[in-house]
Amino acid sequence: MIAIRIILLIFLFSTGISFAQKSKENYVSEGILLYSKKDYLNALKSFEIALIMDSTYAEAYFYRGRVKFKKDDIIGEIQDYNMAILCNPNLPSQFFENAKVKADNKDYIGAYEDCAKALELKPNSKDMLLFKSQLLLEKHDYFGCVNSLNSLILLDPKNDQAYLIKAMVEVKLEEFSDAFYNFDKSIELNPLNSDAYLYRALFRDQNNKYVEAIEDYSKYIVMKPDNAQAYHFRAISRLKNNDKQGACEDFRKATEMNYVDSFQYLKDNCQ
């Protein structure tokens, strides 16, 4: 380690670069840019300079580990990731929080990248695996989403949200029997999961199971009485089930809550 540092110091001074010119953050940013351009050799130099400046700089260890992975130095990669966590145990959480902020701003690609970084540092995080699955669903990577959910279910077989998202993906993949099973499993694990009732209701309606869909909408509305859309959807199921009176009551309720789509339905069906 001492010899490496001496060599790097010689490199620094021989190229006319001094620490006063750049901060450790500058070197890490430079390294990330070089890494993105697949210039791994110079990226490695930038991260190592940052570590000479601060041997406890967790981000530098983390990104140097990524470079080592690209150079097939698996042992070095693991060592650097371990050092990153040792220097900053909260580093995975920082990447995870960044991912959530980016997702809120609809930067799903950036959110996925930060979530993946967090999972590299903390691969058994249930929250991160669930979030990754949601991002993959948003990206329409359904098979990747299912794989991520299967990993989560192995870690946490009672995670109702995992079964719910898996059911939603299976609807997209037209694996309807599996979707029914996973909707039911999600509600079995958590009877208070309102979203599970709502999505199962939508799925039941699409499969002409109007009575069951109406039951699910009703359970959802008990938990979320201010959701105008739920009244609108229940009204449509009631209309399909030849319950015009019940449908009109729901359309009126939805319009009272200013749900725009219900106004035309009310006009066409409830005069």
N, C-alpha and C positions, 0 to 999 in steps of 0.2 A: 504493500500500500504506500509506504514512504517513497519507494522508487518511482511508482506511478505518479505520485504528486510532484516529485522533482522534475520528471519528464514533462509534465503538463505545465509547470511553472516556466521551464525553459522555453516551451512552445509559446506560452503567453508573451514572454518578454522578447523572444526572437521575432515575433510577428508584430511587435509594437503595440500590443493590446495591454491595457492595464485595467485592474479591477475598478478603478475610479471612473472609467468610461462607461461601464455597463454594470447593472445590478444583477443579482442572481435571478431575479424574475425575468430580466431581459434575456439572459442566457437560456432559461427554460422556454420562454416564448419562441426564441430563435430555434431552439431544438425541436419544438413541436412543428414549426413551419418546415424545417428540413426533413423531419420524419414524414410529414404529409407528402413531401416531394420524393419520398423513398431514398433520400440521401442519408442513409443510416450511419455511415462513418462520421460525417460532420455533425449529425444530430447527437451521436454518442459523445463527441468532444464537447459540445455545448452543455450537455447535462453533467459531464464530469467536471467542467469548470465551475458550474453552479455548486457542485458538491464540495469542491475545494473551498469555495467561499463560505459555504455553510454545510457542514457534514450532517446536519439534522434536517435538511430540507426534504420533506417527505415527497413533494410533487416531483422533484428531480429524480429521486429513487424510482418512483412509480414509472415515469416516462422512460428512464434508462432501462427499466425492466422490459418495457414494450419493445425497445430497440433490440435488446438481447434476444427476445423471443423471435424477432424477425431474422436475427443472425444465428438462429438455432442453438443459442446458449441457454438451454432450459434451466440448468442449475443456477446460472447467473440471474436469470429472470426471476426465479423463485426467491433467491436471496434478496434481490432488490425490492420485490413486493413485500417481503417480510420486514425489511428495513423501513419501508414506507409506512407500514402500519405501526411499527415500533416507534417511529418518530412522531407520528400523528395518528392515534387510534381512531380519530374522527374523520379521517380522510375518505373512507367509503361513504359516510353520511354526507360529506360535502358534495361529492359527485352526484349522489342521489338527490339532494336538495336542488342542485343545479338542473338535473334532469326534469324535476317536477316543474320548476319555473319555466323551462323551455317548452314543456308540454302545454302549460297554461297559455303560452304565447303561440301555440300551434307550430312550434319548431320541432316536429316529431323526429326528424332525422338527428338533430342535435341532442334531443332528449334521449333517444335510443343509445347514442354513442356514450353519453355520460352514464346512463344506467348500466351499460355493458362494462364500463370502467369500474363502476362501483361493485359490480358482481365479480369482476376479476379479483378484487381485493377481499370481497366477502361473499363467496359463492353460495353459501347456504342461507342467505337472507330471504326470509319468506316475503317480506314487503317488497323487496326489490324484484324478486321473481314474478310476483303478481303484477307489479307495475310494468315490467318488461313484457309480460303477456298482453297487457292492455295496449301497449305501444305497437306490438306486432299485429294485433287485431286492427288497430288504426291504420297500419301500413298495408293491410290486406295480405299479410304473410300468415295465412291460416295454418299451414303445417308447422311453421316455426312457433306459432302461438300454442298449438296443441302440445308440441314437445316441451315448451317452457312450462305449461300447466301440468304436464305429467311429472316433471321434476318437482314442482311445488307440491303436488298431491302426495308424492312419495315422502316428502319432508313433513307435510301437514295434511293427513288424510281427512281432517275435519274442517278444511277451509271451504266454507260455503261459496265464497266469491270465485274460487277456482273452478268449481263445478258450474257455476252460473256462466262464466265467460266461456268455458268449454262448450256448454250447450249452445251459446250464441254462435260460436265458430262452426259447430256441427250443423246448425241451420244453414249457414253460408255454404257448407260443403254438401248439403242435402243428405246428411246422415241423420234422418229424422228420428229413427228409433233410439239412437244414442242421445240425441238432443232431448227427447222426452225423459229419458232416464236421468240425465244430468240436471235438468230443470227440477225434477222431483227430488233428486238427491240434495240439491242446494237448499230447497225449502225444508226438507227433512232435517238437515243440519242446523238450519236457522229459520224458524217459522216467522221471524220478524224481518226477514230480508225483503223489503217492499219491492225492490227492483226485480227480484226473481218472480214475484207474482205478475208484475207488469209485463215482463218479457215472455213469460209462459203464456199469459193471456193473448198477447199478439200472435204467438206461435200457434196456439190452439185455434184462434180465429182463422188464421191462414189455412188451417187443416180442417175447416168446417166444423169444428167442435165448439159451437156457439154457446151452448149452455155452460160448459166448463170455462170458456173464456170469460163469460159474464161473471161467473163465480170468482175468478181470479181478479178481474177488474174491481169487483166489489170489495174484496179483501184489501186490495191496494188502496182503494179510496178511503177505507176506514183508517189506514195508516197515514195517508197523504190526501186529506180532504180538500186541499187548496190547489190540486193539480187539475186544471181545466181540461187538459188533453186526455186524461183518463176518463172523464165523463164523456167526452166526444167519442173516444174509441169504444167505450161500453155501449154508447148509443148506437153505433154502427153494428156491433154484434147483436144488439137487441132488434134492430131493424131486420137484419138477416134472419133472425130467429122468429120473425113475424110478431114481435112485441112492439107494435107501433106506439102505443101509449107510453111504455117505459122509455123507448128511444126518444120520443119528443120531450119527455121530462128531462132526460140527460142533455139533449141538445139545448134546451132552454137554460139549464144550469150552466152549461159551458159558455153560452152567449152572455149570461149575466156576469161571467168572469172574463168577458171580452176575448174569448177564444175565436179568432176570426173565421176559421174553417167551418165552424158550426152554423154560422148565420145562413149560408146558402142551403145547408141540409135542412135547417128549420123551415126555411121558406118553401122548399120543394116538398117536404114530407109532412108538415105539421100545420097546414092551414085549415 
